[in-house]
């Protein structure tokens, strides 16, 4: 399978928690900022991260909260489900031993992400 790339937003959670970190990188909606995250899916892994290396470095430099700017898991252990936030829809990603992550995206993209992740 060729790698699939989806553009949206991300939110990560501390290990063992269902409470998100203080900062999230949103999906564009209601005139909001540009989508700042990408979800990459290939045969071996699922990677959710900030879109640009310079932004990942910048957030790493200025972060006082230990924010996670990426989430990576083996493809075979992933479970994904529809997620409804207060404003944006998304996909909730789970993998054994990793904190939860949410990929914010449109309803149409959410369906495409779920179909991609459910394909064998």
C-alpha positions in Angstrom: 0.0 0.0 0.0 1.2 3.5 -0.8 1.4 5.9 2.1 -1.8 7.9 2.6 -1.6 11.5 3.9 -4.4 13.4 5.6 -4.2 17.0 6.7 -6.0 18.2 9.9 -5.3 18.9 13.5 -4.0 16.9 16.5 -4.4 16.6 20.2 -2.4 14.2 22.4 -3.2 13.0 25.9 -0.8 12.2 28.7 -0.2 8.5 29.4 -3.0 6.8 31.3 -5.3 9.9 31.0 -8.4 10.8 29.1 -7.7 14.5 29.8 -6.0 16.2 26.9 -2.9 18.3 27.2 -3.3 22.1 27.6 -2.5 22.8 24.0 -4.0 21.3 20.9 -3.3 22.0 17.2 -6.7 22.5 15.7 -8.3 21.7 12.4 -9.4 24.7 10.3 -13.1 25.4 11.0 -15.2 28.5 11.4 -12.4 30.7 10.1 -9.8 29.2 12.4 -6.1 28.7 11.7 -4.6 26.5 9.0 -4.6 22.8 9.6 -1.3 22.2 11.4 -1.1 18.4 11.5 -0.8 15.5 9.2 -1.7 11.9 9.6 0.5 9.5 7.6 -0.6 5.9 7.2 1.4 3.2 5.5 1.8 -0.6 5.8 4.1 -0.4 8.9 3.0 2.6 10.9 0.6 5.4 11.7 2.2 8.7 12.4 0.3 11.8 13.6 2.5 14.9 13.8 2.8 18.6 13.2 3.1 19.2 9.4 6.3 21.1 9.3 9.7 20.3 10.8 10.3 23.9 11.7 7.0 24.0 13.6 7.9 20.8 15.5 11.3 22.3 16.5 9.7 25.6 17.5 7.1 24.0 19.7 9.8 21.8 21.2 11.9 24.8 22.1 9.2 26.9 23.6 7.2 24.2 25.3 7.1 24.4 29.0 4.4 21.8 29.3 6.2 18.8 27.6 3.7 18.8 24.7 3.8 15.9 22.4 3.9 17.1 18.8 3.8 13.6 17.3 2.3 10.2 17.9 3.5 7.0 16.2 2.3 3.5 16.5 2.7 0.2 14.5 -0.1 -0.2 12.0 -1.2 -3.6 13.2 -2.0 -2.5 16.8 -4.1 0.6 15.9 -7.7 1.0 16.8 -9.6 4.0 15.4 -13.0 5.3 16.1 -15.2 8.3 15.4 -14.6 11.2 17.8 -16.9 14.2 18.4 -15.3 17.1 20.1 -17.2 20.2 21.1 -16.5 21.9 17.8 -14.6 19.6 15.5 -15.1 16.0 14.4 -12.2 13.7 14.4 -10.7 10.2 14.7 -9.6 8.8 18.1 -6.5 6.7 17.8 -5.5 4.0 20.3 -2.5 1.7 20.5 -1.5 -0.5 23.4 1.1 1.2 25.6 0.6 4.6 24.0 -1.5 7.6 25.1 -4.6 8.5 23.2 -4.4 10.9 20.3 -7.1 12.7 18.2 -6.8 13.6 14.6 -9.2 16.5 14.0 -10.6 16.6 10.5 -13.8 17.1 8.4 -16.6 14.5 8.5 -15.7 13.5 4.9 -12.0 13.1 5.8 -12.9 11.2 8.9 -14.7 8.6 6.9 -11.7 8.3 4.5 -9.3 7.9 7.5 -11.4 5.2 9.1 -11.7 3.3 5.8 -7.9 3.5 5.3 -7.2 2.3 8.9 -9.7 -0.5 8.7 -8.4 -1.8 5.3 -6.1 -4.7 5.7 
